[in-house]
């Protein structure tokens, strides 16, 4: 049986791989600096799923009723493209495997 923790591990692995592949393809950290994150909505913080997400690094968003996690790919870079690819991959796993509303966000610095 697949648990939420297993799916989150898969999401983090997908984010790291996507970020690393983009880093390698770009030849390193350069170009536009920025931030990327994943937002989930309609998950109560005190629910079982909400508690599991928070235990794995999600924090309450400034937007009501949302949780988010920044730079899920975990690469210590400044490039927004690298961080975005990790966020897209992470959100895709959450949508596909957990069936929740998850999407990537980003902004330039």
C-alpha positions in Angstrom: 0.0 0.0 0.0 1.3 3.4 -1.0 1.3 6.0 1.8 1.2 9.8 1.6 4.8 9.8 2.8 5.8 7.5 -0.1 4.1 9.8 -2.6 5.8 12.9 -1.1 9.1 11.1 -1.4 8.4 10.4 -5.0 7.4 14.1 -5.5 10.7 15.3 -3.9 12.7 12.8 -6.0 10.9 14.0 -9.2 11.6 17.7 -8.2 15.3 17.0 -7.5 15.7 15.1 -10.8 13.9 17.8 -12.9 15.9 20.6 -11.2 19.2 18.7 -11.7 18.4 17.9 -15.4 17.6 21.6 -16.0 20.8 22.6 -14.2 22.8 20.2 -16.4 21.1 21.3 -19.6 21.7 24.9 -18.8 25.3 24.3 -18.0 25.0 25.6 -14.4 23.4 28.4 -12.5 22.9 31.6 -14.4 20.4 33.8 -16.2 17.3 35.1 -14.3 17.2 34.8 -10.5 14.0 34.0 -8.7 11.9 31.8 -6.6 9.5 28.8 -7.2 7.1 27.0 -4.9 4.2 24.6 -4.9 0.8 25.6 -3.6 -2.0 23.2 -2.5 -5.5 24.3 -1.7 -8.5 22.8 -0.1 -6.5 20.8 2.3 -7.2 21.6 5.9 -4.1 21.9 8.1 -5.6 19.8 10.9 -6.6 17.0 8.5 -4.5 13.8 8.2 -3.2 14.9 4.8 -2.6 18.5 6.0 -0.6 17.3 8.9 1.4 14.9 6.7 2.2 17.8 4.2 3.3 20.1 7.1 5.5 17.3 8.5 7.2 17.2 5.1 8.0 20.9 4.9 4.8 22.6 3.8 3.9 25.8 5.6 0.6 27.8 5.8 0.5 30.2 2.9 -0.3 33.9 3.2 -3.3 33.0 1.0 -6.2 31.7 3.1 -6.8 27.9 2.9 -3.5 27.1 1.2 -0.2 25.4 2.1 3.0 25.9 0.2 6.5 24.6 0.0 9.4 26.6 -1.6 12.1 25.2 -3.8 11.0 21.5 -3.6 13.8 20.5 -5.9 16.2 21.5 -3.2 19.1 22.7 -5.4 21.0 25.6 -3.9 20.8 27.8 -7.0 19.4 31.2 -7.8 18.1 30.5 -11.3 14.3 30.6 -11.5 14.1 28.2 -14.5 15.8 25.4 -12.5 13.6 26.0 -9.5 10.4 26.2 -11.7 11.1 22.8 -13.3 11.4 21.2 -9.8 8.2 22.8 -8.7 6.3 21.7 -11.8 7.5 18.1 -11.3 6.5 18.1 -7.6 3.1 19.5 -8.3 2.4 17.0 -11.1 3.1 14.1 -8.7 0.8 15.5 -6.1 -2.0 16.0 -8.6 -1.5 12.6 -10.3 -1.0 10.5 -7.1 -3.0 12.3 -4.4 -5.6 13.9 -6.6 -5.3 17.3 -4.9 -5.2 20.8 -6.3 -1.5 21.5 -6.6 0.3 23.9 -8.9 3.7 25.6 -9.2 4.2 29.3 -8.7 7.3 31.5 -9.3 8.5 35.0 -9.4 11.7 36.8 -10.5 13.9 38.4 -7.8 
